[in-house]
């Protein structure tokens, strides 16, 4: 495996992505894979400016403003695709916390097909494997409520919004053929599923 394998982990808030990422990392490293953990938020040099637009969007929803947010996120991912991803070591597995599939959950006005086009036009790197992590909305909402920081979301503030977010994301998973991980059992089961999917992609590479 000369070039890195690029895997995105996406999904609504409270579905246990961070815990799953840690468990998958441990499982892969136990099999002697070199794993690089990245986070879209931490790798994005323009995050502050974009989140200021997101806050405006929450207060005053409009198509133009949401399109601007989508464009800003796409431009940031293009920057990460040029400046961060190529610097990762050959033969590694890159696990990134959020990438463009997450927009399918959080954007409300712009269709995801248009968001996808924005990213492709900007030559945002396409993951070798998309993993969509979901739970029943009531489960993710309850998990978030149990955390000291709550849901930690700028755009989701009620269970009804969490339901809409989850349903929109699951539709995108089905439409685009991403791997669906229902993180409602043990974390070991979910991590085993994702690690097996990664192993399958590795074995199918020429």
N, C-alpha and C positions, 0 to 999 in steps of 0.2 A: 504494500500500500504506500505509494509515493506521495500522492497529494492527501491532505487531511480530509477526513470525513466530516461533513458539516451537518449538524442535527439541531433543529429548532424545537423548543418545548414551549408551547403556547396554551392559553386557555383563560377562562374567566378568573376573577379574583377568588381566593379562598379554596381553590381546588387542590391545593397541596403541591404545587409545582416545585417550590424550593426544597421541600422535604424529599420529593421524588428525585430531583436533580442530584441531591446529595447521595441518595441510595443508589442511583444508577451509576454515579461516579465511582463509588466504592466497589460496586459489582464489576465494572469494567476494569478498574485498576487491579482487582484481585485476579483477573485473567491476563494481567501484564500488558494491558493497553495503556498508552499514554493519553491521558484525558486533559483537555484544556477547557476550563469553565469560563464563559463570557456572559456578560449581561448587557443587553441593548442599552438600558438606561445608563449604566456606568461607562459605557464605551462612546456615548453620544456627546460630542462637544457642544452641541446646540440645544441641549435638553432644557435649559432654563428658559430660553426664548420660546421654545415650542410649548412648554407647559403653561407659560403665560397666555398663549393663544387658547390652549385647552380650557383654562379658567374663564376666559372671555366667552368661549363657546357654551360652557355650562350655563353662564348667566344669560346669554343672548343667542340661542341656537339659530343658525342660518346655514344654508347650503354653501355659500361663499366662504364662510369662516371654517366650516368643517372641511371643505376642500383644501383650504390653506393649511389646516392642521395635517391632513393626509399628505400633502405635498412636502411639508416640513419633515415629517417622519420618514418619508421615502428618500429625501435628500440626505438625511442623517444616516440611513441604512446604506446608501450609496457610498458615503464617506467611509463607513465602517468596512464596506466591501473592498474599498481601495486601500485603506490605510491600516486596518487591523487584521482582517482575515488572512491576507497574503503573508503576514509575518509569523504565522503560527507554524510550528515545526512539522516537517513532512512525517507522514505515518501516524499523526495524532488524530484523535477524535475530538472535535470541537462541539461542545454542548452550549448552546446559547439560550438564555432565559429571555424569551419573547423575540419575535421577528414579525414580518408583515402579517402572518395569519392572525395575530392578536387583534388587528384592526377589525376583523370580522365580528369580534365580540363587542368592541367599544364604540365603533362609529355607528350612527343611527340614520343619517340622511344619505350619505354617498354609498351607492351599491358597492359590494366588495369587488365585483368584477372591474369596476373603475379604479378602485384602490390598487388592485393587482396590476392593472395596466400601468399606473403611475410608477410602481416599483420596477416593473420590467423595463419600461422606457429609460429609467435611470440606471439600468444595469446593476440593480441590487442582486447580490448573489443568491441563487436559488438553493435552498438546502438539499442535501442528498436524501434527507428524511425529515418529514414534518410530523411531529407528535402533538396531538391535541388532547389535553388533559381536562376531563370534565368530572363533575359529580352532580347529583341532583341539586338544584338551586337551594333548596332548604338546608341541605347538608353543608354546602359551601358558606351559606349565610350564617349558619350556626357556628361553624369553625371560626369565621371572621369575628363573630360576636364574642367568642371566647378569648380573642387576642387583646392584649392591652391597647394596641393601636387600632383595633376594629378592622374594618374592611380595607382601610388605607387607600381608598379610591377617590379620585377627583370627580369621577362621572357617575358612580353608582352609589345611591344613597337609600335605597329601599329594596325590600324583597321583590317587589314587582319588577324593578329595573334589573335585578339579578336574574330573574326568570327570563326576561327578554334577552339579556346578554348571553345567557347560556343557550337559549334556543337558537339565536342567530349564529352562534359559534358552531353548534352541532350541525346546523344546516350546511355551513361552509365545509366542515370536515367531510360530510357525506358527498357534497358536490365536487370536491377537489381530490378525493381519494387519500386524504391524510390518514395516518394511523390514529385510531381513537383509543385512548386509555381511560377507562372508567376507574378513577382512583377512590373507590368506595369500600374496598376490602382492606387487606393488610398492605402496608407500604412495600413489603417484600414481594407480594404478588404483582403489584404494579411495576416495581423496578425490574422484576424478572421478565415481564412482558416487553418493556422498552428495551432492555439489554438484548433480548432475543431478536427483536426487530432490527436493532443495530447490527448484530452478528449476521443476520440474514442479508442485509445490504452489503456488508463487507465481503461475504462469501460470493455474492453475485457480481462483484466488480471484476473486470478483466485484469 
